Amino acid sequence: MQALQKKLKNLINASIGASVIFVILGILLIAFPVSFIEILRWTIAVISLGAGVWIVASEFSRRYASPMFGLTTLGIILIAVGLIFAINPGATGIFAIVLGIWFIVSAVAGLRFSMALSGNSALVSAVLAILSFICGLLLIMNPWNGVVDIAILMGIIMIIYAVSCLIDTVVLKNNLKELSKAFKKYAKKIEEAEVVEKKKTTKK
């Protein structure tokens, strides 16, 4: 039980850290939309190209390496991504899509957490998860045009998402014992199901 609570506390601390980072990034995007997007674009381009070249070079330097297998494909994809970001400024729109997917996945996880809670805590957690889901959809659909509009939209939504995550984290922290019991109960059901399955396999 204590080990599970410790893991949940680590998860909560990580969520708080991520929320703070999102707030900072959101403010930078709103204050310096063009400059920040350009810096981010070239950072991704350089990292992707560097990692891709390093992976491909490492694979080909091996004596029995095959260009059709191993990590060569990943390296080529990274090089392609790096070139796309370096050559095409419009690739910055990918940021919005990636963030949108992230927010939606996070929202689904938040809804699952809310099901383990009860009362007002469950309601608050569910509402925040729905808000994150809507933010994700807005980023993916991207009804705005232009780099500046996209950057400002991303900044605003990132701040909204970060604030909702912080509130959700406080709710989870206040219900830590209740969550631990729910996870323990769920883990016990899985173990019981595995035991039953093993017995069936043994009989066969």
C-alpha positions in Angstrom: 0.0 0.0 0.0 2.8 2.4 1.0 4.7 1.6 -2.2 1.7 2.3 -4.3 1.1 5.6 -2.5 4.8 6.5 -3.1 4.4 5.8 -6.8 1.3 8.0 -7.0 3.1 10.8 -5.2 5.9 10.6 -7.7 3.3 10.7 -10.5 1.7 13.8 -8.9 5.1 15.6 -8.5 5.9 14.8 -12.2 2.4 16.2 -13.2 3.1 19.4 -11.2 6.5 19.8 -12.9 5.0 19.3 -16.3 2.2 21.8 -15.6 4.8 24.5 -14.6 6.7 23.8 -17.8 3.6 24.1 -19.9 2.7 27.5 -18.2 6.2 28.8 -19.0 6.1 27.6 -22.6 2.5 29.0 -23.0 3.6 32.5 -21.7 6.7 32.4 -24.1 4.5 31.5 -27.0 2.1 34.3 -26.3 4.8 36.9 -25.7 7.2 35.9 -28.5 5.1 33.8 -30.9 7.3 34.0 -34.0 10.7 33.9 -32.3 9.8 31.1 -30.0 8.3 29.0 -32.8 11.4 29.5 -34.9 13.7 28.5 -32.1 11.6 25.4 -31.4 11.5 24.5 -35.1 15.3 24.7 -35.5 15.9 22.9 -32.2 13.7 20.0 -33.4 15.5 20.1 -36.8 19.0 20.0 -35.3 18.2 17.3 -32.7 16.3 15.1 -35.3 19.1 15.4 -37.9 21.8 14.8 -35.3 20.1 11.8 -33.8 19.2 10.4 -37.2 22.7 10.7 -38.7 24.2 9.2 -35.5 21.8 6.2 -35.5 22.4 5.5 -39.3 26.2 5.9 -38.9 26.2 3.6 -35.9 24.2 0.9 -37.7 26.3 1.0 -40.9 29.5 0.9 -38.8 28.6 -2.5 -37.5 30.1 -5.4 -39.3 26.9 -7.4 -39.9 24.5 -4.5 -39.9 21.8 -4.5 -42.6 20.2 -1.2 -43.9 16.8 -3.0 -44.0 16.7 -3.9 -40.3 17.7 -2.7 -36.9 17.5 1.1 -36.1 18.3 2.2 -39.6 14.7 2.9 -40.5 14.3 5.0 -37.3 17.4 7.0 -38.2 16.2 7.7 -41.7 12.8 8.8 -40.4 14.5 11.2 -37.9 16.7 12.6 -40.7 13.5 13.2 -42.8 11.8 14.9 -39.9 14.8 17.1 -39.3 15.0 18.1 -43.0 11.2 18.8 -43.1 11.5 21.2 -40.1 14.7 22.8 -41.4 13.4 23.4 -44.9 9.6 24.0 -44.4 8.6 26.7 -41.8 5.0 25.5 -42.2 6.0 22.3 -40.3 5.4 24.3 -37.1 1.7 23.3 -37.5 2.8 19.8 -36.5 3.4 21.2 -32.9 -0.3 21.9 -32.6 -1.3 18.4 -33.8 1.2 16.6 -31.4 0.0 18.7 -28.5 -3.6 18.1 -29.4 -3.1 14.3 -29.4 -1.2 14.6 -26.1 -4.0 16.5 -24.5 -6.7 14.0 -25.7 -4.7 11.0 -24.4 -4.3 12.9 -21.1 -8.0 13.6 -21.0 -8.9 9.9 -21.4 -6.5 9.0 -18.6 -8.1 11.8 -16.5 -11.5 10.3 -17.1 -10.3 6.9 -15.9 -8.9 8.5 -12.8 -12.2 10.3 -12.1 -14.0 6.9 -12.2 -11.9 5.8 -9.2 -13.0 8.9 -7.2 -16.4 9.8 -5.7 -18.5 12.9 -4.9 -17.4 16.4 -5.9 -13.8 15.2 -6.6 -15.0 12.8 -9.3 -17.1 15.6 -10.9 -14.2 18.2 -10.8 -11.8 15.6 -12.3 -14.2 14.6 -15.0 -14.9 18.3 -16.0 -11.2 19.0 -16.2 -10.7 15.9 -18.4 -13.4 17.1 -20.7 -11.8 20.6 -20.9 -8.5 19.0 -21.8 -10.2 16.9 -24.5 -11.8 20.0 -26.0 -8.4 21.8 -26.0 -6.9 18.9 -27.8 -9.6 18.9 -30.4 -9.1 22.6 -31.0 -5.4 22.2 -31.6 -5.9 19.3 -34.0 -8.7 20.9 -36.0 -6.7 24.2 -35.9 -9.4 26.7 -37.2 -6.8 29.5 -37.1 -4.3 30.5 -39.9 -0.8 31.8 -39.7 2.2 31.0 -37.5 1.4 33.9 -35.1 -2.2 32.8 -34.6 -1.2 29.1 -34.2 1.5 30.1 -31.6 -0.8 32.3 -29.6 -3.6 29.6 -29.7 -1.1 27.0 -28.5 0.1 29.3 -25.7 -3.4 30.0 -24.5 -4.4 26.3 -24.6 -1.2 25.2 -23.0 -1.8 27.5 -20.0 -5.4 26.4 -19.7 -4.3 22.8 -19.9 -1.6 23.4 -17.3 -4.0 25.1 -14.9 -6.5 22.3 -15.3 -3.8 19.7 -14.6 -2.7 21.5 -11.5 -6.3 21.6 -10.2 -6.7 17.9 -11.1 -3.4 17.1 -9.4 -4.6 18.8 -6.2 -7.8 16.7 -6.4 -5.8 13.5 -6.8 -3.5 14.4 -4.0 -6.4 15.0 -1.6 -7.8 11.6 -2.6 -4.6 9.7 -2.6 -5.7 7.0 -0.1 -8.9 6.4 -2.0 -7.0 6.0 -5.2 -4.5 3.6 -3.6 -7.4 1.4 -2.4 -9.0 1.5 -5.9 -5.8 0.5 -7.6 -5.1 -2.2 -5.1 -8.6 -3.6 -5.6 -8.1 -3.5 -9.4 -4.7 -5.2 -9.1 -6.2 -7.9 -6.9 -8.9 -8.6 -9.5 -6.3 -9.0 -12.2 -4.3 -11.4 -10.0 -7.4 -13.5 -9.3 -8.2 -13.6 -13.0 -4.7 -14.8 -13.8 -5.0 -17.5 -11.2 -8.3 -18.7 -12.7 -6.7 -18.7 -16.2 -3.7 -20.7 -15.0 -6.0 -23.3 -13.4 -7.9 -23.6 -16.7 -4.7 -24.1 -18.6 -3.4 -26.7 -16.2 -6.6 -28.7 -16.4 -6.3 -28.8 -20.2 
